[in-house]
Amino acid sequence: MAVYVHQDDLDETQQYLYYIKYCTSDSLSWTHYVSLQLVFSDKHMPHIFHGIYGSHPNGLRCKEEVHISALSNFHNNITYPLHLLRHVARLNAETFYVLPVEPGMLPTKHFIKTFLQFVHLYYPEKPLKSVYCIPVFPQIGDDLSLPKYKSQLCTQLQPYLQNRVWLPKTKLEQLDKWRSWLQAPIRDGDMTIYRVTQDTDNCAVYVSSNAYDQSTYEVNSTKLKILVGRGFDFIVLDGTFLIYRNTSLQPEYSTDSIPHTATNQIEYLSTGQLE
């Protein structure tokens, strides 16, 4: 996770991060699975810098909930360099595989464990020039009904594919391209290969090796064209998918920098590190 910090907000940001790390239910996961990098603009460097403590800091009281206020980035309308943050987070990922995703994308149950079992058994024809594509679907229903397996996903999407529930034409076309994938049978909990292709249409999100796939900072049409030009294979996975918690079927990728907003007080990147 890479966090863009203004010089006036260092102390407050650190206190908030300490609270998450030591006082919430995420504390164990944070210790084992999260690497954190603070990023500063050369125009907004702190006058006195001190790093984040590796142990519980003195004076932190977990009974007192910490609330973060609107930061200087918001007051001064400072933009976030998202590409830079992605690159910093990726360079500091300590795992061999990475899954860059937009915030709000949720993988299937036990994705990390299942994927690592899969790649230990499968040897691609181009081991150094292959990426593993993951289908992306919209959220249907509330959080309690999010599908954990492909069978549940198919059940939820049937009314839309059968035109029993109305969906805008453009979104229906986007969903329809996965019709054959949805119809392919697979046992719940398994992961396998649906197709190996050079077609990038079904590869908006993918797992790749952090060692060789750093042509750009995010997955977009330009990056996919670069991978095609370099002769990459796109391995479309079956049995796993991402639920995009948004009204759109396709992620809207961020531009190089976006203005800070009150509802987005700390910009970060989910690197999806796989151990």
C-alpha positions as CSV (number, residue, x, y, z in Angstrom):
1,M,0.0,0.0,0.0
2,A,1.4,3.4,-1.1
3,V,0.0,6.5,0.6
4,Y,0.5,10.0,-0.7
5,V,1.1,12.3,2.2
6,H,1.4,16.1,2.5
7,Q,4.0,17.5,4.8
8,D,1.4,18.9,7.2
9,D,-0.4,15.6,7.5
10,L,2.4,13.2,8.4
11,D,1.7,12.9,12.1
12,E,-2.1,12.5,11.7
13,T,-1.7,10.0,8.9
14,Q,0.7,7.9,11.0
15,Q,-1.6,7.9,14.0
16,Y,-4.4,6.7,11.8
17,L,-2.3,3.9,10.3
18,Y,-1.2,2.9,13.8
19,Y,-4.8,2.7,14.8
20,I,-5.6,0.3,11.9
21,K,-2.5,-1.8,12.5
22,Y,-2.8,-2.2,16.3
23,C,-6.4,-1.5,17.3
24,T,-8.6,-3.1,14.6
25,S,-9.6,-6.6,13.4
26,D,-7.1,-6.0,10.5
27,S,-4.1,-6.0,12.8
28,L,-3.0,-9.6,12.2
29,S,-3.4,-9.3,8.4
30,W,-1.6,-6.0,8.4
31,T,1.4,-7.4,10.2
32,H,1.7,-10.4,7.9
33,Y,0.5,-9.2,4.5
34,V,0.8,-5.5,4.1
35,S,3.9,-3.5,3.1
36,L,3.5,0.2,3.5
37,Q,5.2,3.1,1.7
38,L,4.7,6.8,2.3
39,V,5.2,9.0,-0.8
40,F,5.9,12.7,-0.6
41,S,6.1,15.4,-3.3
42,D,9.4,17.2,-3.3
43,K,7.4,20.4,-2.9
44,H,5.7,19.1,0.3
45,M,8.4,17.2,2.2
46,P,8.1,17.2,6.0
47,H,10.6,19.4,7.8
48,I,11.2,16.6,10.3
49,F,10.7,13.1,9.2
50,H,10.3,10.0,11.4
51,G,9.4,6.6,10.1
52,I,6.6,4.3,11.2
53,Y,7.4,2.4,14.4
54,G,7.6,-1.4,14.1
55,S,6.0,-1.9,17.4
56,H,3.0,-0.5,19.4
57,P,3.8,3.2,19.8
58,N,3.7,4.8,23.2
59,G,0.6,6.8,23.9
60,L,-1.7,5.0,21.5
61,R,-4.9,4.1,23.2
62,C,-7.0,1.6,21.3
63,K,-10.2,2.4,23.3
64,E,-10.2,5.9,21.7
65,E,-11.3,5.6,18.1
66,V,-9.2,7.7,15.7
67,H,-11.0,9.8,13.1
68,I,-9.0,11.4,10.3
69,S,-10.1,14.9,9.2
70,A,-9.9,16.5,5.8
71,L,-6.2,16.6,5.0
72,S,-4.1,19.3,3.4
73,N,-4.4,17.5,0.0
74,F,-8.1,18.2,0.1
75,H,-7.8,21.8,1.3
76,N,-5.2,22.7,-1.3
77,N,-6.8,20.7,-4.1
78,I,-3.6,18.7,-4.6
79,T,-3.8,15.9,-7.2
80,Y,-2.7,12.3,-6.5
81,P,0.0,10.8,-8.9
82,L,-1.8,7.5,-9.1
83,H,0.7,5.9,-11.6
84,L,3.6,6.8,-9.3
85,L,1.8,5.3,-6.3
86,R,1.1,2.1,-8.2
87,H,4.7,1.8,-9.3
88,V,6.0,2.4,-5.8
89,A,3.6,-0.2,-4.4
90,R,4.5,-2.7,-7.0
91,L,8.3,-2.2,-6.7
92,N,7.9,-2.9,-2.9
93,A,5.8,-6.0,-3.3
94,E,7.8,-8.9,-2.0
95,T,5.9,-11.7,-3.7
96,F,6.6,-13.4,-7.1
97,Y,3.0,-12.9,-8.3
98,V,1.0,-9.7,-8.1
99,L,-2.7,-8.9,-8.9
100,P,-3.2,-5.1,-9.5
101,V,-6.9,-4.3,-9.0
102,E,-9.0,-1.2,-8.6
103,P,-10.5,-0.6,-5.1
104,G,-13.8,-2.4,-4.8
105,M,-12.9,-5.5,-6.8
106,L,-13.4,-8.7,-4.7
107,P,-11.9,-12.0,-5.7
108,T,-13.5,-15.4,-5.1
109,K,-13.2,-17.4,-1.9
110,H,-9.7,-18.7,-1.1
111,F,-8.3,-17.2,-4.3
112,I,-4.7,-16.9,-3.2
113,K,-4.5,-20.5,-2.0
114,T,-6.3,-21.9,-5.1
115,F,-4.3,-19.9,-7.5
116,L,-0.9,-21.0,-6.0
117,Q,-2.0,-24.6,-6.1
118,F,-3.0,-24.2,-9.7
119,V,0.3,-22.6,-10.9
120,H,2.3,-25.2,-9.1
121,L,0.7,-27.9,-11.3
122,Y,0.4,-26.0,-14.6
123,Y,3.3,-25.1,-16.8
124,P,2.5,-22.6,-19.5
125,E,4.1,-22.8,-22.9
126,K,5.6,-19.4,-22.4
127,P,6.4,-19.3,-18.6
128,L,8.1,-15.9,-18.9
129,K,5.5,-14.4,-21.3
130,S,2.2,-15.4,-19.8
131,V,-0.4,-13.6,-17.7
132,Y,-3.5,-15.1,-16.0
133,C,-6.7,-13.3,-16.9
134,I,-9.6,-13.1,-14.5
135,P,-13.1,-12.4,-15.6
136,V,-14.8,-9.3,-14.1
137,F,-18.5,-9.2,-13.3
138,P,-20.8,-6.6,-11.7
139,Q,-22.2,-6.9,-8.3
140,I,-25.7,-8.4,-8.2
141,G,-27.6,-7.8,-5.0
142,D,-26.2,-6.8,-1.7
143,D,-22.9,-7.7,0.0
144,L,-24.5,-10.7,1.8
145,S,-25.3,-12.3,-1.6
146,L,-22.0,-11.9,-3.3
147,P,-21.2,-15.2,-5.1
148,K,-18.2,-17.2,-3.7
149,Y,-18.2,-19.8,-6.6
150,K,-18.9,-19.8,-10.3
151,S,-22.1,-21.8,-9.8
152,Q,-23.5,-19.0,-7.6
153,L,-22.5,-16.4,-10.1
154,C,-24.2,-18.2,-13.0
155,T,-27.4,-18.4,-10.9
156,Q,-27.4,-14.7,-10.2
157,L,-26.7,-13.7,-13.8
158,Q,-29.2,-16.0,-15.5
159,P,-32.1,-13.5,-15.3
160,Y,-30.0,-10.9,-17.2
161,L,-28.7,-13.3,-19.8
162,Q,-32.2,-14.6,-20.4
163,N,-33.6,-11.1,-20.7
164,R,-36.0,-11.6,-17.8
165,V,-34.4,-8.6,-16.1
166,W,-33.7,-5.5,-18.1
167,L,-30.1,-4.3,-18.6
168,P,-28.9,-1.5,-20.8
169,K,-27.8,-2.7,-24.2
170,T,-24.1,-1.8,-23.8
171,K,-23.9,-3.5,-20.5
172,L,-25.7,-6.6,-21.8
173,E,-23.2,-6.8,-24.6
174,Q,-20.3,-6.7,-22.1
175,L,-21.9,-9.4,-20.1
176,D,-22.8,-11.5,-23.1
177,K,-19.2,-11.9,-24.1
178,W,-18.8,-14.2,-21.0
179,R,-21.8,-16.4,-21.9
180,S,-19.7,-19.4,-23.1
181,W,-17.4,-19.0,-20.1
182,L,-20.4,-19.1,-17.8
183,Q,-21.8,-22.2,-19.5
184,A,-18.5,-24.2,-19.2
185,P,-18.9,-26.6,-16.2
186,I,-16.5,-26.6,-13.3
187,R,-16.6,-27.9,-9.8
188,D,-17.0,-25.4,-7.0
189,G,-13.6,-24.5,-5.5
190,D,-11.5,-25.7,-8.6
191,M,-9.5,-23.5,-10.8
192,T,-8.5,-24.4,-14.4
193,I,-7.7,-22.9,-17.8
194,Y,-10.6,-21.7,-20.0
195,R,-8.6,-20.5,-22.9
196,V,-5.1,-19.5,-24.0
197,T,-5.3,-16.7,-26.5
198,Q,-3.6,-13.6,-27.9
199,D,-7.0,-11.7,-27.7
200,T,-7.0,-9.0,-25.0
201,D,-10.7,-8.5,-24.8
202,N,-11.1,-10.8,-21.8
203,C,-8.1,-9.6,-19.9
204,A,-9.0,-6.4,-18.2
205,V,-7.5,-7.8,-14.9
206,Y,-4.8,-10.4,-14.6
207,V,-2.2,-12.0,-12.3
208,S,1.4,-11.7,-13.5
209,S,4.9,-12.2,-12.3
210,N,6.3,-9.0,-10.6
211,A,9.7,-9.9,-12.0
212,Y,9.1,-9.3,-15.7
213,D,5.7,-7.5,-16.3
214,Q,6.4,-3.9,-15.5
215,S,5.9,-2.3,-18.9
216,T,3.4,0.3,-17.4
217,Y,1.9,1.0,-14.0
218,E,-1.6,-0.2,-14.6
219,V,-3.7,-2.5,-16.8
220,N,-5.1,-0.6,-19.7
221,S,-5.5,-0.9,-23.5
222,T,-2.0,0.5,-24.1
223,K,-0.3,-1.9,-21.7
224,L,-2.2,-4.8,-23.2
225,K,-1.0,-3.8,-26.7
226,I,2.5,-3.7,-25.4
227,L,2.2,-7.3,-24.0
228,V,0.7,-8.4,-27.4
229,G,3.7,-6.9,-29.2
230,R,6.1,-8.7,-26.8
231,G,4.4,-12.0,-27.7
232,F,2.6,-12.7,-24.4
233,D,0.0,-15.4,-24.0
234,F,-3.3,-14.4,-22.2
235,I,-4.4,-17.4,-20.1
236,V,-8.1,-16.9,-19.2
237,L,-8.9,-18.7,-15.9
238,D,-12.0,-20.6,-15.1
239,G,-13.5,-21.2,-11.7
240,T,-12.4,-17.8,-10.4
241,F,-13.6,-14.2,-11.1
242,L,-13.7,-10.7,-9.6
243,I,-16.9,-8.9,-8.5
244,Y,-16.7,-5.2,-9.3
245,R,-18.7,-3.4,-6.7
246,N,-20.0,-0.7,-9.0
247,T,-22.9,-0.1,-11.3
248,S,-20.6,-0.4,-14.3
249,L,-19.6,-3.8,-15.7
250,Q,-16.2,-2.5,-16.6
251,P,-13.7,-0.8,-14.4
252,E,-13.0,2.9,-15.1
253,Y,-9.3,3.2,-14.9
254,S,-7.9,6.2,-13.3
255,T,-6.0,8.9,-15.1
256,D,-2.4,9.9,-14.2
257,S,-3.6,12.1,-11.3
258,I,-7.0,12.9,-9.9
259,P,-8.2,15.7,-7.5
260,H,-8.5,14.8,-3.9
261,T,-12.1,14.6,-2.7
262,A,-13.7,14.6,0.7
263,T,-14.9,11.1,0.3
264,N,-11.5,9.8,-0.7
265,Q,-9.2,11.2,2.0
266,I,-6.3,8.7,1.5
267,E,-5.5,7.4,-1.9
268,Y,-4.0,4.0,-2.0
269,L,-3.3,1.0,-4.2
270,S,-4.4,-2.5,-3.5
271,T,-1.5,-4.5,-4.9
272,G,-3.1,-7.9,-4.2
273,Q,0.1,-9.5,-3.2
274,L,0.0,-13.2,-3.4
275,E,2.1,-15.3,-1.0
